[in-house]
Each structure stands twice: as structure tokens, then as C-alpha cells.
């Protein structure tokens, strides 16, 4: 019985020591406070930066010289956070040439503040939940998009074609994958 009491006492002493150590508070330096205060005006996941991580879908589009129109449209529709969420996301990113192929005045019309809802709908039609590689896309007939509509897929020459758009390149992102496409996808209600 005395041995059990000794073990119990030892266990209690160990727990007291451990609880004292976990209760320690770390000192916060003035430098830490400055860093926190300097980031107060930047809210949302669009402002998270990680020099060591893989860029997210929005950062990939921003850094691309062929996606200036897409980035401008994303900003006009104020849907930046839709492209930086944790994901995984599959983003179909039309090139500037794809936007230029739309009827004259279409882009200028869509980026007007009064058309923000229609533009957001079109942009969300380019985003699919999940990290879908081209090999996975070849096995699917349709995709559910972020705007709650479906886009049709077909396979031509062994390659997936999304809503009539060809995939020109694919870039892995920190929160999914970006497929560069040669056509702007228009939701059925926008055609």
C-alpha cells in the first residue's frame, strides 16, 4: 500500500510541475506588436502572404502576364476571396486573348459597378471545388461550378475540353490547380 501512495504522490508532483510549465506566458516584444498593428488594415485571405509556400490561385493569376483582364474582372466583381480560400479549388483561367475574343464592348460592360453580380456569376462559373487534374477531367461529363451551375466536359484527342475551352497549361497552386484556357466560359443563363 505504501508503494501505491508513493507512486500517487510522485504522479501528483509531476502533474503540478507540468501544469506550472504550461501556464507560463511568453513575453511579447514591441516588434511583435508593430507587426500585428501593421497588418490590421489588411483583412481577408487575399492578403495572406507566404514567401515559402506555393502561391494560391489568385496569386498565380496576378503574376501571369496573360491574365491581366481576368485579374481586373476579379477585382471589379470583388470575388478575390473566392480564389484564395483554403480549397482545394480548380480554377479555369481564360487568357487575355480569350477575353478579347468576346464581342466588342462585353468586358467593358461587365466591369461596370452595376453589372457586378453578372460578372461575379461568370467568374464563379470558372471555379470548381476540388483539385482536378487533366487526367481526372477526362473521366467526367460535367462539373458543378461555384455559381451552382454545371459546365459540360468532353474529350477531344485525349484531352479534356471544358465548355468548349481547351486547356493550354496547368499550374499547381497552394489551394488547388489553375488550368489556363483559351475561351471565356459563359453560364447557360449568360449565353
C-alpha positions as CSV (number, residue, x, y, z in Angstrom):
1,X,0.0,0.0,0.0
2,X,2.9,2.3,0.8
3,X,4.3,1.8,-2.7
4,X,1.0,2.9,-4.3
5,X,0.9,6.0,-2.2
6,X,4.5,6.8,-3.3
7,X,3.5,6.4,-7.0
8,X,0.4,8.5,-6.5
9,X,2.4,11.3,-4.7
10,X,5.0,11.2,-7.5
11,X,2.3,11.4,-10.1
12,X,0.7,14.4,-8.4
13,X,4.1,16.2,-8.1
14,X,4.7,15.5,-11.8
15,X,1.3,16.9,-12.8
16,X,1.8,20.0,-10.7
17,X,5.2,20.7,-12.3
18,X,3.8,20.1,-15.8
19,X,0.8,22.4,-15.1
20,X,3.2,25.2,-13.9
21,X,5.2,24.9,-17.1
22,X,2.2,25.1,-19.4
23,X,0.9,28.1,-17.6
24,X,4.0,30.2,-18.4
25,X,3.3,33.2,-20.6
26,X,5.7,34.3,-23.3
27,X,6.8,37.8,-23.4
28,X,5.6,39.9,-26.4
29,X,8.1,42.2,-27.8
30,X,7.4,45.7,-29.2
31,X,8.4,44.3,-32.6
32,X,5.6,41.7,-32.4
33,X,3.1,44.4,-31.6
34,X,4.2,46.5,-34.5
35,X,3.9,43.6,-36.9
36,X,0.3,42.9,-35.7
37,X,-0.6,46.5,-35.8
38,X,0.8,47.0,-39.4
39,X,-1.5,44.2,-40.6
40,X,-4.7,45.4,-39.1
41,X,-6.0,47.2,-42.2
42,X,-5.3,44.2,-44.4
43,X,-8.1,41.7,-43.9
44,X,-9.2,38.5,-45.6
45,X,-7.3,35.7,-47.1
46,X,-6.4,37.7,-50.2
47,X,-3.8,39.5,-48.1
48,X,-2.0,36.4,-46.7
49,X,1.5,36.1,-48.0
50,X,3.8,33.2,-47.5
51,X,7.2,33.6,-49.2
52,X,8.0,29.9,-48.7
53,X,4.6,28.4,-49.8
54,X,3.1,27.7,-53.2
55,X,1.1,30.6,-54.5
56,X,-2.7,30.4,-54.3
57,X,-4.9,30.6,-57.4
58,X,-5.3,34.4,-57.2
59,X,-1.5,34.9,-56.8
60,X,-0.8,32.8,-59.9
61,X,-3.2,34.8,-62.0
62,X,-1.8,38.1,-60.7
63,X,1.7,37.1,-61.5
64,X,0.8,35.9,-65.0
65,X,1.3,38.4,-67.9
66,X,-1.5,36.7,-69.8
67,X,-4.3,37.2,-67.2
68,X,-4.5,40.9,-66.7
69,X,-8.1,41.1,-67.9
70,X,-9.1,38.2,-65.6
71,X,-7.5,39.8,-62.6
72,X,-9.2,43.2,-63.4
73,X,-12.5,41.3,-63.7
74,X,-12.0,39.5,-60.3
75,X,-11.2,42.9,-58.7
76,X,-14.2,44.6,-60.3
77,X,-16.6,41.8,-59.1
78,X,-14.9,41.8,-55.7
79,X,-14.6,38.0,-55.6
80,X,-10.9,37.8,-54.7
81,X,-11.5,35.7,-51.6
82,X,-13.2,33.0,-53.8
83,X,-9.8,32.3,-55.4
84,X,-7.8,32.3,-52.2
85,X,-9.9,30.1,-50.0
86,X,-8.3,27.1,-48.5
87,X,-9.8,24.9,-51.2
88,X,-9.0,22.8,-52.9
89,X,-10.1,24.6,-56.0
90,X,-9.9,24.0,-59.7
91,X,-9.8,27.4,-61.5
92,X,-10.2,27.7,-65.3
93,X,-8.4,30.9,-66.1
94,X,-9.2,32.5,-69.5
95,X,-6.3,34.3,-71.1
96,X,-6.4,38.0,-72.2
97,X,-6.8,36.7,-75.8
98,X,-9.9,34.7,-74.7
99,X,-11.5,37.9,-73.2
100,X,-10.5,39.8,-76.4
101,X,-12.4,37.2,-78.5
102,X,-15.7,38.2,-76.8
103,X,-18.0,40.5,-78.7
104,X,-16.7,44.1,-78.7
105,X,-17.6,46.0,-75.5
106,X,-18.5,42.9,-73.5
107,X,-15.7,43.2,-70.9
108,X,-16.2,47.0,-70.6
109,X,-19.9,46.4,-70.0
110,X,-19.3,43.7,-67.4
111,X,-16.8,45.6,-65.3
112,X,-19.3,48.4,-64.6
113,X,-20.4,48.6,-61.0
114,X,-24.0,48.0,-61.9
115,X,-23.1,44.7,-63.5
116,X,-21.0,43.3,-60.6
117,X,-23.5,40.5,-59.9
118,X,-23.5,39.2,-63.5
119,X,-19.7,39.4,-63.6
120,X,-19.3,37.6,-60.3
121,X,-21.7,34.9,-61.7
122,X,-19.5,34.4,-64.8
123,X,-16.3,34.3,-62.8
124,X,-17.7,31.8,-60.3
125,X,-18.6,29.6,-63.4
126,X,-14.8,29.3,-63.8
127,X,-14.3,27.7,-60.3
128,X,-14.9,24.1,-59.3
129,X,-14.5,22.7,-55.8
130,X,-11.7,20.1,-55.7
131,X,-8.2,19.7,-57.2
132,X,-9.0,18.2,-60.6
133,X,-6.1,17.3,-62.8
134,X,-6.5,17.0,-66.6
135,X,-6.5,13.2,-66.2
136,X,-9.4,13.4,-63.8
137,X,-11.2,15.8,-66.1
138,X,-11.1,13.4,-69.0
139,X,-13.2,11.0,-66.9
140,X,-16.0,13.4,-66.2
141,X,-19.1,14.5,-68.2
142,X,-19.9,17.7,-66.3
143,X,-18.7,19.8,-63.4
144,X,-20.6,21.6,-60.6
145,X,-19.3,25.2,-60.6
146,X,-19.1,27.7,-57.7
147,X,-22.1,29.6,-59.1
148,X,-24.3,26.5,-58.7
149,X,-24.5,25.7,-62.4
150,X,-22.9,22.9,-64.4
151,X,-20.3,23.1,-67.2
152,X,-20.1,20.3,-69.8
153,X,-16.9,18.4,-70.4
154,X,-15.9,16.3,-73.4
155,X,-12.7,14.6,-74.5
156,X,-11.1,15.5,-77.9
157,X,-7.8,13.9,-78.9
158,X,-7.5,12.5,-75.4
159,X,-7.6,16.0,-73.8
160,X,-10.5,17.5,-71.7
161,X,-12.5,20.3,-73.2
162,X,-14.4,22.4,-70.7
163,X,-17.5,24.2,-72.1
164,X,-15.7,24.4,-75.5
165,X,-12.5,25.7,-74.0
166,X,-9.1,23.9,-74.4
167,X,-6.6,23.7,-71.6
168,X,-3.4,25.4,-72.7
169,X,-1.5,24.8,-69.4
170,X,-1.9,23.7,-65.8
171,X,-0.3,25.2,-62.8
172,X,-0.4,23.7,-59.3
173,X,-1.5,26.2,-56.6
174,X,-1.3,26.1,-52.9
175,X,-5.0,25.8,-52.7
176,X,-5.7,23.7,-55.8
177,X,-4.9,23.9,-59.5
178,X,-5.2,26.6,-62.3
179,X,-6.0,25.4,-65.8
180,X,-5.2,28.1,-68.4
181,X,-8.0,28.1,-71.0
182,X,-8.5,29.6,-74.4
183,X,-12.1,30.7,-74.1
184,X,-14.3,32.5,-71.5
185,X,-16.9,30.2,-70.1
186,X,-20.3,31.7,-70.1
187,X,-23.0,30.2,-67.8
188,X,-26.1,29.0,-69.6
189,X,-28.1,32.0,-68.3
190,X,-25.5,34.3,-69.8
191,X,-25.4,32.9,-73.3
